[in-house]
Amino acid sequence: MTTRRKFLLGLGAAGLSAGAASTSWGGGDARVLTATDVHVKDYPTVAAVDWIGRQLEDATGGRLRLRMYHSGQLGRESEAIDMARFGAIDITRVYSGALNNAFPLTQVLSLPYVFDSVAHLRRVLDGAVGAQVLRGFAARELVGLAMYDCGARCFYNVRQPIRTPADMRGLKFRVPSSDIFMRMIRLLGGNPTPLAYGEVFSALQTHLIDGAENNLRSFHSSRQFEAARHWSQSEHSYAPDVLLMSKRSHDALAPRDRGLLLEIARASVAVMRRLWDESEAVARRSLFEAGVRMNDCDLPAFRKAVAPLLDDYHRVPALEALYRDVRSLA
């Protein structure tokens, strides 16, 4: 397996700096763009980026290709963001919650109970709000290529069903490094514990944490359900994933190649959504067959508990304007 250390050593051996626009393989004009994802090989976001690579190769006769490092081979999402900013990698798929603190416009997409459904989220991502958020990444040396929706995020834990916020009292929940998610857990009565995605399974096994929150597909593919046997349908967030590119790598491409890559990346959204819907249904059946206990939640009680968090963000004019646009598409 290629590790982050081996990858960066390889860049050094090739005489490439952290600002290299891309990795050259095999000489000539051929260029291989590197892409990363913490998810496993058959995860919909990984498969969608692989699809981008095939389309690029076909459209350019092999001149542009893409190599995917999946399963966190090159490190955590936070590390991938920095590697992309400085041009050590070209493309990365990142959960928007991990971007909240550095890219404020993503916050409106991560706030609890902003979206009513997957259909509502997709309308927002495909419209003016999605385009505005993608443009915002340019402020920190990144190019927003596309956004992938990833279902409703819900709570799961090793101890008990969670039907109301009272059931979360005193339990330790993993959260991404986002102020929004940390405060949300506190308002619901839990204790937030920021951890990298790849550390969650062992943390559940060792009871470093009692639970976490994520979408059903990730809960299944990470096999965290083997440790956490209670899934509670809280649907507290529909925060999407973002496909980002190093601005250095982007700017080093010929103009026609930039346009081609962006066009293919946007087309990959439909591919990812089809794969997501199919695999989520399979994952749900598999979890049921594995004996995971699933329960509904008192959603009005959850919305009431997190209302103070929403109230604070309503006071930020730029976010309030985006929030109104989001709700207008409900």
SEKE-794260 format. One record per residue (C-alpha): residue number from 0; chain; z, x, y. Coordinates in steps of 0.02 Angstrom, whole numbers. Layout:
BEGIN
NUM	A	Z	X	Y
...
This chain:
BEGIN
0	A	0	0	0
1	A	-39	59	175
2	A	117	72	281
3	A	134	78	469
4	A	183	261	458
5	A	32	307	350
6	A	-83	208	464
7	A	-23	296	622
8	A	-30	465	535
9	A	-208	424	488
10	A	-250	391	669
11	A	-177	559	716
12	A	-274	649	579
13	A	-433	569	643
14	A	-395	635	817
15	A	-368	461	890
16	A	-237	426	1021
17	A	-133	268	1038
18	A	-263	213	1163
19	A	-407	221	1039
20	A	-519	71	1053
21	A	-551	56	867
22	A	-554	149	704
23	A	-719	225	649
24	A	-757	226	463
25	A	-906	309	384
26	A	-987	380	542
27	A	-1136	314	638
28	A	-1119	168	754
29	A	-1019	64	629
30	A	-849	10	693
31	A	-706	-64	593
32	A	-580	-164	690
33	A	-403	-165	621
34	A	-306	-329	608
35	A	-126	-364	556
36	A	-22	-510	496
37	A	152	-522	421
38	A	96	-661	304
39	A	30	-640	127
40	A	-152	-618	78
41	A	-193	-801	42
42	A	-101	-871	196
43	A	-218	-976	306
44	A	-206	-863	459
45	A	-245	-709	353
46	A	-391	-799	271
47	A	-457	-856	441
48	A	-456	-678	509
49	A	-541	-617	351
50	A	-673	-750	386
51	A	-695	-679	561
52	A	-728	-509	483
53	A	-861	-577	366
54	A	-948	-669	507
55	A	-945	-513	617
56	A	-1018	-407	478
57	A	-1157	-533	442
58	A	-1200	-557	626
59	A	-1211	-371	662
60	A	-1287	-311	500
61	A	-1128	-217	457
62	A	-1113	-129	625
63	A	-950	-220	662
64	A	-824	-250	524
65	A	-641	-293	511
66	A	-502	-227	401
67	A	-349	-337	376
68	A	-175	-267	345
69	A	-79	-419	281
70	A	99	-443	216
71	A	177	-343	357
72	A	100	-179	298
73	A	99	-111	476
74	A	269	-178	527
75	A	348	-326	613
76	A	266	-443	737
77	A	357	-361	883
78	A	288	-194	829
79	A	113	-265	809
80	A	116	-333	986
81	A	157	-162	1057
82	A	30	-75	945
83	A	-104	-194	1008
84	A	-54	-172	1189
85	A	-75	16	1173
86	A	-233	8	1070
87	A	-164	76	905
88	A	-226	-82	820
89	A	-360	-202	876
90	A	-310	-379	825
91	A	-147	-461	772
92	A	-89	-636	731
93	A	83	-672	808
94	A	197	-823	809
95	A	213	-888	987
96	A	402	-893	978
97	A	402	-704	969
98	A	301	-701	1131
99	A	411	-817	1235
100	A	512	-687	1329
101	A	366	-573	1374
102	A	237	-709	1407
103	A	322	-856	1495
104	A	175	-977	1479
105	A	201	-981	1291
106	A	373	-1057	1318
107	A	307	-1232	1347
108	A	226	-1227	1174
109	A	391	-1179	1092
110	A	511	-1299	1176
111	A	592	-1424	1058
112	A	516	-1598	1041
113	A	373	-1566	1162
114	A	242	-1616	1033
115	A	240	-1778	936
116	A	126	-1725	793
117	A	1	-1598	730
118	A	-139	-1703	804
119	A	-53	-1698	975
120	A	-32	-1509	963
121	A	-214	-1483	918
122	A	-273	-1585	1066
123	A	-168	-1475	1180
124	A	-223	-1310	1104
125	A	-407	-1361	1114
126	A	-394	-1410	1298
127	A	-349	-1340	1467
128	A	-169	-1296	1422
129	A	-222	-1190	1275
130	A	-352	-1101	1381
131	A	-225	-1065	1518
132	A	-99	-991	1396
133	A	-233	-880	1318
134	A	-283	-814	1490
135	A	-102	-769	1525
136	A	-102	-627	1399
137	A	-216	-522	1510
138	A	-65	-482	1620
139	A	0	-364	1485
140	A	-152	-278	1412
141	A	-196	-411	1283
142	A	-339	-533	1260
143	A	-302	-706	1190
144	A	-438	-742	1062
145	A	-378	-907	987
146	A	-226	-1011	939
147	A	-189	-1068	763
148	A	-74	-1218	741
149	A	49	-1204	599
150	A	133	-1371	569
151	A	306	-1435	607
152	A	451	-1313	604
153	A	603	-1380	513
154	A	773	-1318	454
155	A	815	-1256	280
156	A	977	-1182	214
157	A	1076	-1130	62
158	A	1223	-1250	82
159	A	1190	-1433	118
160	A	1071	-1566	182
161	A	1056	-1571	372
162	A	1035	-1748	435
163	A	1118	-1736	606
164	A	1165	-1592	721
165	A	1343	-1607	658
166	A	1285	-1541	489
167	A	1232	-1377	571
168	A	1403	-1341	646
169	A	1459	-1164	607
170	A	1307	-1117	502
171	A	1211	-956	539
172	A	1024	-983	565
173	A	890	-851	580
174	A	784	-868	737
175	A	643	-765	812
176	A	686	-656	962
177	A	664	-799	1085
178	A	791	-863	1210
179	A	727	-1039	1181
180	A	764	-1038	995
181	A	931	-952	1015
182	A	993	-1080	1140
183	A	921	-1224	1038
184	A	1024	-1173	887
185	A	1182	-1160	994
186	A	1154	-1334	1066
187	A	1135	-1401	889
188	A	1302	-1323	839
189	A	1236	-1176	738
190	A	1252	-988	762
191	A	1083	-905	800
192	A	1045	-740	715
193	A	884	-651	771
194	A	797	-569	623
195	A	621	-512	582
196	A	524	-631	469
197	A	518	-505	327
198	A	708	-492	322
199	A	745	-677	299
200	A	734	-687	110
201	A	862	-550	78
202	A	973	-617	218
203	A	977	-787	132
204	A	1015	-707	-37
205	A	1159	-603	31
206	A	1223	-744	143
207	A	1201	-641	299
208	A	1129	-806	359
209	A	1149	-984	294
210	A	977	-1044	342
211	A	823	-1028	449
212	A	686	-1132	528
213	A	501	-1120	495
214	A	350	-1220	439
215	A	337	-1281	261
216	A	192	-1167	216
217	A	289	-1009	264
218	A	444	-1074	176
219	A	340	-1085	18
220	A	232	-928	30
221	A	382	-817	71
222	A	473	-890	-79
223	A	626	-918	29
224	A	645	-1084	-60
225	A	712	-987	-210
226	A	867	-946	-106
227	A	875	-1096	12
228	A	866	-1258	-86
229	A	888	-1383	57
230	A	740	-1428	170
231	A	776	-1546	316
232	A	630	-1626	408
233	A	691	-1595	586
234	A	516	-1564	660
235	A	601	-1482	808
236	A	454	-1372	857
237	A	266	-1360	831
238	A	254	-1186	910
239	A	83	-1116	863
240	A	20	-943	814
241	A	-86	-836	931
242	A	-228	-719	885
243	A	-222	-573	1006
244	A	-333	-422	1037
245	A	-298	-257	1121
246	A	-378	-260	1293
247	A	-425	-78	1271
248	A	-517	-119	1110
249	A	-597	-272	1188
250	A	-658	-178	1341
251	A	-729	-37	1233
252	A	-848	-159	1146
253	A	-1021	-190	1215
254	A	-1028	-352	1317
255	A	-1133	-440	1185
256	A	-1006	-392	1051
257	A	-861	-457	1155
258	A	-948	-624	1171
259	A	-989	-629	986
260	A	-811	-589	934
261	A	-738	-721	1049
262	A	-862	-851	986
263	A	-821	-814	805
264	A	-633	-810	839
265	A	-639	-982	919
266	A	-742	-1047	772
267	A	-610	-981	652
268	A	-486	-1111	717
269	A	-575	-1249	620
270	A	-577	-1137	464
271	A	-391	-1103	480
272	A	-349	-1287	505
273	A	-444	-1340	350
274	A	-357	-1207	247
275	A	-190	-1252	324
276	A	-202	-1438	286
277	A	-256	-1405	107
278	A	-125	-1273	70
279	A	18	-1367	154
280	A	-10	-1515	39
281	A	-10	-1398	-112
282	A	148	-1311	-50
283	A	240	-1477	-27
284	A	201	-1529	-206
285	A	253	-1359	-271
286	A	420	-1365	-179
287	A	455	-1539	-245
288	A	416	-1482	-423
289	A	528	-1330	-399
290	A	675	-1445	-361
291	A	695	-1411	-175
292	A	798	-1553	-101
293	A	707	-1630	48
294	A	783	-1752	171
295	A	739	-1838	334
296	A	838	-1809	494
297	A	906	-1917	634
298	A	773	-1860	757
299	A	844	-1956	908
300	A	1010	-1864	883
301	A	920	-1696	879
302	A	819	-1738	1035
303	A	978	-1788	1127
304	A	1068	-1628	1078
305	A	931	-1513	1145
306	A	897	-1613	1304
307	A	993	-1489	1416
308	A	873	-1351	1361
309	A	723	-1453	1413
310	A	806	-1497	1578
311	A	822	-1312	1624
312	A	639	-1276	1591
313	A	586	-1429	1690
314	A	655	-1337	1843
315	A	522	-1200	1825
316	A	372	-1265	1923
317	A	236	-1178	1821
318	A	311	-1236	1656
319	A	343	-1412	1719
320	A	159	-1428	1767
321	A	106	-1371	1593
322	A	235	-1486	1513
323	A	162	-1636	1604
324	A	-12	-1589	1545
325	A	52	-1575	1366
326	A	137	-1744	1371
327	A	-15	-1827	1449
328	A	-106	-1793	1285
329	A	28	-1868	1174
